Amino acid sequence: MHSLFGSKGSMKIKLYKDGNKKNPPILFLHGFPFDHRMWKSQVDFLKKNYYCLSYDILEKWEKAKHPESNPFEFLVDDLFSILEKEKLTSLTLCGLSMGGYIILRALERKPELFTKIILCDTRTEADSNEAKLKRVAGIKSINENGVQKFLKEFATNTLSELTIKANPKLYKKALKIASARRTTSTKSILLAIQGRTDTTSVLNKISVPTLVICGEYDALTPPESMEKLSSQIPKGEFIKVPDAGHMAPFENPKFVNEKILEFLSK
């Protein structure tokens, strides 16, 4: 089941809905360069007892004939458009990496809308100069070598070596999802993420229970940095996911699903 949302005159984004609307809602926000399919294991596991929602953050850029390089803040606006259209005023947000960036900024703007938060393999800091230059290098690589080469390398770096070697089927699935990104939308999101604000100051203001999840082999947002993030949240709880890299929910879904259910049941 799905519905469309978007401001008047804008490109519509598909909202995927699984489970009974009468159950507690949980909205999943994916990481780059993936889409809502990265949450399939979590949705399948939770949809019996929870109303699971997800959407493709980059869909408007993917579908537009001439996509604009919109600021990161517009992605937060999209989230609020969903909540308004679906009349969701109390729910759990679960986001990974880029999805976590959106959640943290949403918490700065309208913290009263959320009852629980799940942050997976993400960070609060805005891009450093080094990170900004790395994203510029990514755009240059796309221009010179094509988007598919960039996406394959980027997606591969989000997974642990263990996953790539021991679970080639899952690795192939990750590459398939990532390869769906277009050149224009990929470059647009790199620029948008580069311009996001620092949300570190919001951590000690988060008043709701917050689960912080990180893969033990995450090289992009290492466990020690995420544990520090969790320690700054009054009701923060940190969990390290074994046998997983930056895509912890995707790489070790059984472990993550059980921890999420345990958290939601409290």
N, C-alpha and C positions, 0 to 999 in steps of 0.2 A: 504494500500500500504506500502511496506517496501523494504529496500535494505540492503546489507551486507557491513561491512567495517572491516578493520584490516590490520596490516602490513603483508608483505609477509611471508608466512609460519606460521602465527599465527591463533588462533581460531577466526572466524568471529563473529561479533556482529550484530544483526538485528537492523536496524534503522526504526522506525515506522513513516510514513508520512501521514498527514491528511491535506486536503485543497489544494488550488491552489498554485503551485510553484511560480506563478507570484506575489503573495501577500507577504507582509512583513513577514520574517521568525521569529519564536520564538522557541527556543529549551528548553525543560523541562528536568531537572535532578532531579530524585527522592531521597528520604531519605531512610536510612536503618531502618528496614529490608524489605522494600517494593520494588516495581518495577514500570515500566512505567504506570501500570494500576491505580496508585494513582492519576494520572492527567487526568483521563477520563472526568470528569466534565468540566475541563478547556478546554481540546481539543475540546470537543463537542460544547462548547459555542463559541470558537474563530475560529474554522476552516473555517467558511464561509468567514471571512475577513482576516485571517492570515494563513500562511503556518506553521502548527504545527508539530514539530519534537520531538521525544522522543526515548529513548532506555533503556535497562536494564543494569545498570552499572556493575553488577556482573556476567553478562551472560558468559563471558569467563571462570570465575572460576566455574560457575555452570555446564558448559558442559565438562570441561576438566576432563579426567580420573585421572590425577595426577596433580592437580592444585598447582602452586607454590605460596608461600607467597610473592607476589610482593609488592613493596613500593607504597605508596599512589600516588606518582608522576606519576606512570604509568596510573592511572585513568585520570589524566589531559592530558597525552599524547593521550589517547583514544578520549577525547573530540576534540583535535586538529586534530586527524585523520579524524573525522567526517567532520569537517569544511573544511579540505583540499579536501576530496573526493567529498563532495557536492558543493565545490566551494563557500562556504559561507564566505564572508569577512565583512559582515555588518548585524548584527542580534541582537535580544533580547535574553538574557539568563535568565531563571527562574529556581531557584533551592531551594530545601528544605533540611535543615539539612546537611547531607553528600553531597547532590548536591550543596549546598551553599559553602561548603568547596572547592569543585572542582572549582566553579566559581571564588572564591576569589583568588585562586592560579593562575588560568588562567589569571585573570586581572593583576597579577604581571608580568606574562611572556609576554602576548601579548594584552595589553589594546586596541590597535588600531582596533581590530577586532569587537568590540561590540558598539552598539549604545544606548542600554538601558539594565538595569540590574534589576532583581526582586529577592530579597533575602527573603526567608521565613523561620522563626524559625531556625536560624543557629547561628554560632558564628565564630569569627576570631581567638580566642585563641587556641594554641596547648594544648594538654592534660596536665593537672597538674599531679603531682605525684599521687594524690588521684584518678584522673580519669584513669590513666594508670593501677593502681592496680585494679580498678573496672573492667576494660576490661579483665585483667588477671583472675579475679574471674569469669567473664562470660565464658571464655574458660574452666576453671576448672569445672564450672557448666555443660557445654555441655558434657565434658568428663564423668562426674559422673551421670548425669540425662538425657542426650540426648538433641539433638538440639531443638526438638519441644517444650519442656517445657520452654527452654530459649527464643525461639522466641515468644511464647504466652505471657510470662511475659514482654518481651521488647516491643512488639507491644501494649500491654495493657497500658504500662506506657507512650506511646506517645499520647494517647487519653485522653480527659478530662473525669471526672466521669459523667458529664452531657451527653456526647455522648454515653458512655457505657450504661447508664441507660435509656435514652430517645430514643435512636436509636439503638436497638440491631441488626437490620439488617445491619447497617453500620459497627458496631463493628464486626459482623460475617464476613463481607467482608474483613475488615482489617486483621483479623486473617487468613483468607484463603490466601490472598496475601502473608503475612509474612511466612506462613507455607511452601511455595514453596522453601525456601532457603535450601540448603544442608549443612551438617555438615562442610565439608571442606571449602566451600566458606564463611560460617559464621565466622569461626575462622580466616580465612585469612583476611577478611575485618576488623575484630576487631583489628588485629595486624597492618594492614595498616593505619587505622584511628589513632591508637595510635602513629604512627610515623610521622604524618603530621606536616608541619611547621606552625608557627604562622604567620598569615597574617594581623595582626592589622595595621602594618605600611602602607598597601596599601590603607586604607580607605580614607585618605585625598588626595590621588592621583587619585581617581576615578573621571573622568571628565564628565562622562555621567549621565543623569538622572537615579536615582536609587530608586526603591520602596522597602521599608523594611516592611514586614508583619509579625505579631506575634499574636498567639492566646492569648486571655486574661487569659486563665488558663494554659498556657504553663509552666510546672514545670521544663523542661529541659533547655530551653533558655527563661527565664522570660521576660515579656514585658519591664521592666525597663532596662534590659541589651541590648535588641534590639533597644530600643529608643536611648540609649547612642551610640550604633553602628551607627545608622542613623545620629545622630548629628555630627559625624566625617566625613561624606561624604558631600562634597560641595553642591551637588544637591540631597541630600537624603530627602526622604519623608517617614514618619513613619505612619503606620496604625495598630491599634489594632483590632483584629477580635473577635467579641462577640461570646459566646457559643462555644469556640473552645480551644483545647489544643495545643500540639506540631504539630499536623497534620492539621493546620488551613485550607488549601485549600481543604482537604478531608472532614473535619468535617462541615464546613460552606461554601460550594462551591458557593452558590448564592451570598453571600456578597463578597467573594474574587473575583469571576468572574467579578462582576460589577466594583470593584476597579481596577482590572488589565486592563479591557477594557478602563476605564477612563484614566488610566496612559498611555496606549499605544496610545490613541487617541490624546494626547497632542502634 
